[in-house]
């Protein structure tokens, strides 16, 4: 039998062992040297895996921090981002999206309104309906969001969700008025609108769920993508769409995405 320590930065984190060498002789000192080299490779691989994990965690923590920043800017959202995330994932489940798309959707849902950080306080916090000029400034948040996120290459994949979540399938949305809307943006659009309709704002009382659903169905194929609305309605019937006003911070972890 031979054993070799697995060391990371001088600290032993484990031991590897080889037993019952095939052949007539037992293990030689050369075998042990070779085995130690192998143990060093194992240590490097484990260390790399740990560093990768750390980078991933930093990435998610940074995204959560950005999402929290939006919530803090807008005093009336009261957990909007979290609910949009929840509704979007319920739709994704009904549409049986793959893990990779679901992961991108998750990040996109959390960051969809990141551009609101760049909207002035008197518009963002206004407790009355906005004027036309204010509406066009507010609508600019999709472009501002892209401006912010484009600085993070690892978040490039969330740009379509941010840019297109206010587009309409009939081409009358903004910012581009395009009918070619990526699926992630079509999902966020439904989740976002449902939450907007059902949430009470200082100047407007939130509508009950059944009326909000009616609104989504009426505008299905015009403002919203029909299959996405259908998926949302199915999710609601299954009890996956519930309202909550929790102000807990947004938790975004890799494990959560995989277990979803
Ligand atoms: Fe938005």
Boltz pocket constraint, residues with backbone or C-beta under 6 A from the ligand:
constraints:
  - pocket:
      binder: B
      contacts: [[A, 112], [A, 113], [A, 141], [A, 165], [A, 166]]
      max_distance: 6.0
